[in-house]
């Protein structure tokens, strides 16, 4: 299994996260910005599935995020549906300047609920915040939709790096809390408290983190 970490097992937890959303909303650039601090204006649509990893520290534990970037085009749906298996987190991405991509969110949530674990942690991300002057999806509307569907919510820009760190960090933190609670419940019920079998996420600082999440306009 390839990744960005020097040691294959240099982590305490491994989480598989999937990036989903319509083609062209910027999923691949969100991933490359978070894992390599890179952005490619010429990036093409993902064919099939790609993944990258980054290790973060949560509560003193090294958590490795294995993030899968799934193709948004319909003709690849049969290929990518299998990759929901084992995922403990999902980023559902739309483009704030394209109403259609936001309207597709319900379809992606339906697909997640059909193929993913019932306890998966989901975050709604409005990408391309740098196109705020072309905004077609009001922040409050998306935030209310997220609240009604028990989703985390952020608006971000892969281009400017605004809130990219925040988006992934809050998802990983919520996954960690969900998994920890599940393990505690299992232990109290006399079951095994072994580590989850899914991928574990480890987040290391991006090469040159340009934005401090404390200055974010996340919600």
Beta strands, then each sheet from edge to edge (+ up, - down):
strand 1: 13-20
strand 2: 49-58
strand 3: 61-70
strand 4: 87-95
strand 5: 121-127
strand 6: 152-155
sheet 1: 2+ 3- 1- 4- 5- 6-
end
